[in-house]
Amino acid sequence: MLTTFLFLLKFALIPVKDFGHISMNALIILHGHHAYGSLFKFWGWRVLVQSVFLMLLPWLITSHYISCV
């Protein structure tokens, strides 16, 4: 459980350092520009997954802490 959590945390937080890319990709996915190709679609989905994960992060930490106590 903890290993999976740390892996997901690593996957979610490494690209978050570059907020410029995240903003750009969020705009691309919102506007639906197909001219940018599949690379931006991939990054757009990754940003979406990261956003959901970061919203769930406090709940995951709390539930893990409670289960350990």
C-alpha positions as CSV (number, residue, x, y, z in Angstrom):
1,M,0.0,0.0,0.0
2,L,2.7,2.5,1.0
3,T,4.9,1.5,-1.9
4,T,2.1,2.1,-4.4
5,F,1.3,5.4,-2.7
6,L,4.9,6.6,-2.9
7,F,5.1,5.5,-6.6
8,L,2.0,7.5,-7.4
9,L,3.3,10.5,-5.4
10,K,6.5,10.4,-7.4
11,F,4.6,10.1,-10.7
12,A,2.3,13.0,-9.8
13,L,4.8,15.5,-8.3
14,I,7.9,15.3,-10.5
15,P,6.3,17.2,-13.4
16,V,4.5,19.6,-11.1
17,K,7.7,21.5,-10.7
18,D,7.2,23.0,-14.2
19,F,4.0,25.0,-13.8
20,G,4.4,26.6,-17.2
21,H,4.0,23.3,-19.0
22,I,1.0,22.4,-16.8
23,S,-0.7,25.7,-17.6
24,M,-0.1,25.3,-21.3
25,N,-1.3,21.7,-21.4
26,A,-4.4,22.6,-19.4
27,L,-5.2,25.3,-21.9
28,I,-4.7,22.9,-24.8
29,I,-6.9,20.2,-23.3
30,L,-9.6,22.8,-22.5
31,H,-9.6,24.4,-26.0
32,G,-9.3,21.0,-27.8
33,H,-6.8,22.1,-30.4
34,H,-6.2,18.9,-32.4
35,A,-3.5,20.6,-34.5
36,Y,-0.9,20.0,-31.7
37,G,-1.0,16.3,-32.2
38,S,-1.1,13.3,-29.9
39,L,1.8,14.3,-27.8
40,F,-0.2,17.2,-26.3
41,K,-3.2,14.9,-25.8
42,F,-0.9,12.6,-23.8
43,W,0.4,15.4,-21.7
44,G,-3.1,16.8,-21.3
45,W,-4.4,13.5,-19.9
46,R,-1.3,13.3,-17.6
47,V,-2.1,16.8,-16.2
48,L,-5.7,15.7,-15.7
49,V,-4.6,12.6,-13.8
50,Q,-2.2,14.7,-11.7
51,S,-4.9,17.3,-10.9
52,V,-7.3,14.5,-9.6
53,F,-4.5,12.9,-7.7
54,L,-3.4,16.1,-6.0
55,M,-7.0,16.8,-5.0
56,L,-7.2,13.3,-3.4
57,L,-3.7,13.6,-1.8
58,P,-4.9,14.9,1.6
59,W,-7.6,12.2,1.8
60,L,-5.0,9.5,0.9
61,I,-2.5,10.7,3.6
62,T,-5.3,10.9,6.2
63,S,-6.7,7.5,5.5
64,H,-3.2,5.9,5.5
65,Y,-2.4,7.6,8.8
66,I,-5.6,6.4,10.4
67,S,-5.0,2.8,9.1
68,C,-1.6,2.8,10.7
69,V,-2.8,4.0,14.1
